[in-house]
Amino acid sequence: MSDLRPLDPYRWEIPRNGAMRVPGRVYATAGLIDHIRSERAVDQVRNVAHLPGIVGASLAMPDVHWGYGFPIGGVAAFDARSGVVSPGGVGYDINCGCRLLATHLTRDEVAPRIRDLVALLFDQVPSGVGSTGPLRLSRTDQRRVLGRGAGWAVEAGYGRPEDLEATEDGGALADADPAALSPRALERGARQLGTLGSGNHFLEIQAVDTVYDPAAAAAYGLEPGQVVVMIHSGSRGLGYQVCDDFLKVMGRESAREGFDLPDRQLACAYVRSDAGQRYLAAMAAAANYAWANRQVLAHRTREALCRFFGATPRDLGLDLVYDVAHNIAKRERHRVDGKDRWLVVHRKGATRAFGPGDPRVPARYRAVGQPVLVPGDMGRASYVLAGTEGAMAETFGSTCHGAGRLLSRKAAVRRGKGAEVRRDLEARGIWVMAAGARTLAEERPDAYKDVDEVVEAASGAGISRKVARLRPLGCVKG
């Protein structure tokens, strides 16, 4: 990795060489870069730079780590007319993302009762591998979910109309086409709406620990000591199947086009090709499913909290601060080399971070920039950031999406059993429940990078701005 050279304390460059079409750029502190160097994620950043139609640079956020084809924490933008789209640049869990609800409750009110509250949420919100929920979608309703996303859920009584205003893209991508999905994908999605899933998905009760930007925090409705709820989930088996189906399609398309790919996992198709358009339509449908999923999860969470505290939604607040996608490819207009261009921006383990004044940011947040939700780990902290002009200028309006894994799941399990993780968290006043003990072992806090350092790199580079830090009180893990 001798060709990874520092540009400043937060930016590292992989100079363009060989068949690379653009340079690579990694955002990280000196402390983070040591681990990034030890992984092959830097090779993946370099590989992505070979793809046709890529513009600017192949980017890696501070939470970058090894992924399928593209690194997790990778951002790449391709010209919408001459570039490509790649399922590996979105990932298997299409529109895995985060949603944050703000309450009128305080830490002092919730902390003494956290064990019982987590138990109720664990009972009310289905979680775990292959989990299914009480919702049974007819074929007609499933098509509506895939076409309309969170809007379908709100119309069906799962939430409030104002939730859509605080959801990225209003909770739906317009170019979704349910007909682009395979029967197997539809089958997998039929019974999983309103479920957390497994792995790093969670529903977490948190308290605002620190406010760094009072003006932005006030705009977002956050203040010190306030209890909030963060939900992290995606498109479940449906999204996984869409990715799996189209990787085969893209493999054939790449061979037909004669693409010289440094890694077959970068299988892709021209955006304007039939295969490219079908993938984007299927991916959009899966993204809409994920937004509907998080909308239903939020509704069930609101119901559980109202039941637990014997209060009305008005009493508890439970307002949606924002909902962001982490794994998605979207057609967006950005300024490149002084000209406005239509691009297909791939964000894989990265968050949109549009800055102040951008008309795509909800009106109530436009003066301070888009909210960015950055989950950490269940033992330390998460963050709310704000989008910046720096992100618009450098990263196609993108920033980090979480802490990023430090250990593989197998390596994390070798460090200790789930019961030990639970006892350690309890000793720190954090109550956790999971569908299986192995999940707790895989998701142990030290399996992740320190989110404080990840956020320091993003804020130091100016691609997002710190607004508030959130401390975990209790967590339901998938």
N, C-alpha and C positions, 0 to 999 in steps of 0.2 A: 504493500500500500504506500510505497514511497512517493507515488504521484499524487497523494492526497495532501494538498498543501494549504496552510492557513492563510486566509485573506485578512481576518481580524479575529478578535477573541470568540466570535460566534459563527463565523462562516469559514468553510473549508471547501476547496475546489479540486475537482478531478479534471485536469486540462483535457481538452478535446484531442484525441489522437486516433490513429487507425481509421476505422470505419464509423467512429462516433460522429453524429451529425451536430451535436451540441455538447458543451461541457456538462459535468455533473457538479452539483453543489449540495453540501451537507451543512445543516444548521445544528451546531452543538457546542458545548463548552469543552475545555481541554479535558475535564474529567470524564465527560461522556464519550469523547472521541476515542479514548483508549479502548473502551469496550466495542465501539462501532468498528474500529480497526480489526479487532479480533474475530469479528463475524464476517460472513461473505456478503452482507447486505451492501457493502460498498461496491462489490462486483456487480450486484444487481442494479445499482444506480447507474453504473457504467454501461451495463447491457441495455437498459431502457433507452439510453442516449443514441442507440443505433437505429431506432424504429423510424420508419418513413413519416415525414410530416411533423416531427416533434419540433417545438419552437422554444426559444429561451434557453432553458437548461433542464436536465433531469434532476429533480429535487428530492431531498430527503429531510424530513423533519427531525427534531431532536429525539423523538421516541422511536426512531427507525430500528427495525430488526428484520431478520430473514423472513421472506414470504414466498408465495408461489409465483415465480416469474418476476413480478415487481416486488420490491421490498414493502413490508408493512411500514407505513410512515412515508410512503412515496407519493409524489405529485408529479404529473407530467401532462402537458397540454399539447394537443395536436391540431393542426389546421383543419377546419371543418370541411374543406373542399379537397385537400390533397393528402391529408393525414389518415391515420388508422385508429381503430378502436380495438382494445384488447381486454378480454375477460379477466386476465391476470392483473390488470391495472385497477380492477374493482374488487376482486376477491370473491370468495365463496359466499360469505354472509353479506349479500347485497343490502345496502342501506342499514347495516348495523349502525346504531346511533344512540344518542342520549337525549333525554327529556328531563327538565327540571321544573318541579312544582314548588312554589313559595307558600308557606303557611303563615298564620297569625300566631302560631305556637312558639314558645321559647324553649331553649335547652333545659332550663330548670323545671319546666312543666313536663317534659317528655322523658328526660334521662332516668328518673326513678321508676318509670313504667316501661322501659324499653324492651325488657324481656317479653312481657306479655304482648306488646305491640308487634314485635317481630314474629312471634308465634301466630298471631292472627293473620298477618300479611302472608306468612308462609302457607297458611291454610287456605287463604282466599285467592292467591295468585299462583297458578300452576307453573312448576319449574322442573328442570331436569331434562336429561336426554330423552328425546322422543315424546316429551310431555304434550298432552292434548287438553283442551279446555272445554267448557260447557257449550261454547258456540258451535253450532252445526250449520255450515253455510250451504245453501242450495247452489246449484250451478249458476243460477241467475245472480244471486247475491255475491258469489265469488267473482263473477265477471265485473260486477259493480265495484267491489273492493279493489280489484286489480286496475280498474280504470279511474277510480275516483279517490282512492287512498283514505286519508283521515276524514275527508269530507263525507264519505259513506258512513263512517263510524259515528260522526256527530249527528247526521240525519237519522241514524238508527237509535239515537238516544244515548250514545256513549261519549258524553262530553258536551262542551259548550261551543257555540259558534265562534266566540273570540279565541278559542284554542287555535283555530286555523290561521289567524293573523300572526300568532307567535310560533308558527311552524315553518321551517325552511320550505320555500316554494309553495306555501299554503297547504303542505301535506300531500301534494300530488304532482307528478310530472305528466304533462299534457300528451306526450307522444307515446304513452303506454298502449300496448295492444295485447289483450289476453290471448288472442288467437296465435300469438308467437310462442306460447308456452306449450311444452309437451304434456301429454296426459299424465305422465308420472309426476311432473311438477305440480299440476293441479290437484292430483290425488294427495300429495304430501302437504299441501296447504289447506286442505278442506277442514281439518280439525285442530289446527294449531294457532288460529287467531286468538290473541289474548293470552299468550303464554310466553314466559321468559326465555325458555330454552336452557342451555347448559353452558359449561366453560366459564368464560369471563363475564357472562351476562349477570345482571343483578338488579335488585331494587334496594336502595340504601336510604336510611334515615340519617340526615346530616345536620350539623349546626354551623352557621356562619361564624367562623373563628376570627377572621381578620378582613377588614375592608381597606383596600389600597387606593381605590379611586372613588371617593364619595359621590361624585356627580353621576358616574356610570352606575354605581350600585343603587343610587336612588332611582334612576331611570328603570333599572331592572327590578326594583321592588325588594332589594336586599338590605339588611342591616345586621350589625353584630348581635350574636346570641339567638338569632332567628332560626327556626327549624325549617329545613327544606327536604324535598324528596327527589332523589335522582334515579331514573329508570334507564337501564342500558339493555337493549335488545335489538333484534333485527328481523329479517324475513324468514327465519327458521328454515325448515326443510325445503320449502318452495324456492327460496333464493339459492340455496345450495344446488338444487337440481338444475336451475336455470344456468348457473355457471358451468356445471358439469356437462350439460347438454351442449353448450355453445363452445366449450373448449375443443370438443371433437369437430364441430363445424369449422372453427377457426383454424384448426390444424390442417384440415383439407384445403381451406382457402389460402393459407400461407404457402402450402406446397404448390397450389395452382398458380399463384402470383409469382412464385419463385423468390419469395423473400429470403434474404440471407440473414437468419436470426442467430445471435450468439447463444440462445437458449430456447429450446422448443417450447418451454412454458410461456414464452412471449407470443404465442400464436395470436394472430390478429387478422383483421380485414380492413380494407379501406372503408372509411366512414360512409362514403356514398355508394358502396356496393350493396347488393341485396343482402349478403350475410351480415354486413355491418349494420344496416338498418334494422334487420330482424333482431339482432342482438340488442341494440339500443331500445327497441320496442319491448322486448321481453324483460330487459333489465329495469326499465321504467316501471313495468307492471309489478315486478318484484319489489322495487323501491316503494311503490304505493302500498303494497301489502304490509311492508315494514312500518310505514307511517300509520296505517290503520291499526296494526298490532300494538304499537306504543300508545295510540289513542285509547284503545280498549283497556290496556294495562293501567293507564292513568285513571280511567274511569273506575276500575275496580279498586284501585288504591284510594281514591277519594271516598268511595262507599265504605271501605274498611275503616278509614280514619274517622269518618263521621260516626260510624257505629261504635268504635272504640271509645271515643271521647263524648258520646251522647250529644253531638252538636250538629248544626246544619252546615252545609258548604259555605254559606255566608259567614258563619261564626269562625270557621277555620281558614278561610281564604282559599287555599289550594289553587291559586292562579298559576297558569302555565307561564313560566319565564321565557322558555324557548325550547325548541326541538331541532337538533342538528343531525345531519347524516355524516357518517364516517367513511363509508365505502360506496362510492358512486362515480359515474361519469356523466357529465352534463354539458350541454351546449351553452356556452356563455360568451359574452363579448368582453374582450380585454384589450388593453393598449399594449402593443408589442412594437418595439423599435420606432415609437412615435406615431404608429398607425393603429386605429381600432380594427380588430379582426375577430371573426367568429371562430371559436375554438371548441374542441371537445376536451374538457378538463377532467382528467382521471385523478380522483383522490382515494387512495387506498390506505386506510388508517390515518386519515388526515381530515381536518375540519375546515369548512368554508369560514372565512374570516373577513367579510367585506367591511370596509372602513366607513368612517363618518361621511354623511352626505350622499352615500350611494342609494339611488332610488329603489334598489332591490332589498334594502334593509327596511323592516317595519317602521312606519312613521314615528312611533313612540320611542324608537331606539336610534333614529337616524342621526341625531346630533352627537351621539357618543360612539356609534359603531355597533355592529351586530354582536349579540352575545355569543360566546364560544364556550362550550362545556367540555372540560378536560377531566375525566375520571382518573383517579390515581389507583390506590389499592385499598383494600378493606381495613387496613391497619393504620394508615397515615393520613392522607388528605386528598381532596379533589379541588379543582379550581374553576372559577368563572373568569373568563378573559373577555376582551373586546377586540373586534377587528380594527385594523389600522390602515392608514394610507400606505405604510411600508409594505404590508402584505399585498395590497393592490399593485404596487410597483414591482415587486420582486417575485411573488409566489402565486400569482393568479388568484389572489385573495384567499390564501390557505395558511393554516398553521397546524400545530400538533393536535393529536386526538386523545392522548392519554399518557400514562407513564411509559408504556412499552415494556415488553417482556425482557427480563435479564437472564432467566433460566428457562429451558424447555420444560414442558410439563413432566416429562420423565425425570429430569434432574431435580425438579422441585419435590417430587414424591420421594426421591431418595434422601432428601434432607429431614424428613420426619412425617409422622402420620397426621391425618386431619384432626384427630382428637387433641393432639399437642398444639396445633394451630388455634383451635377453639379455646383451649385453656389460656393460652398466651393472650388472645384478644380479650377474653373475659377479664383477665387481670388488669387490662388497660381500660376497662369499662365499656367494651364494645361487644354487643351480643350478636352472634351470627348463627343462622340456620341454613342448611344446604340439603339438596336432594340426596347427596351421598358424601361420605367422609373423604373419599378420594378427591372430590372437587375442592374441598378446603385445603388439602395437601398441595394440589396443583396450583391453587390460587393464593398460596401463602404470600404475605406482603413482600418478603425478600425475593420472591420470584420476579419482581418488577423493579425497574429503575426508580430512583427517587424522583417523584413528580415535582418536587421543589426545584430540582436542578434542570429538569426538562423545561419547566415553565420559565426558569431564569434564562435559558438559552433562547427561547422564543421571544420573550420580552426584551432581552438584551439586543437581539437582532432587529427588533422593531416590527416583527411580523404579527404580533398581538400585544395586548396591554393587560397587565394584571388588574382585576377588579375586586375579587373576593376569594378567600380560601375557605374551604368547607371541611370540617372534621367529621369522621363517621361516628355515629352512635349505635347503629344496628344495621344488619344487612341480611337480606335474603339472597342466597347465591343459587345460580342454576346448577 
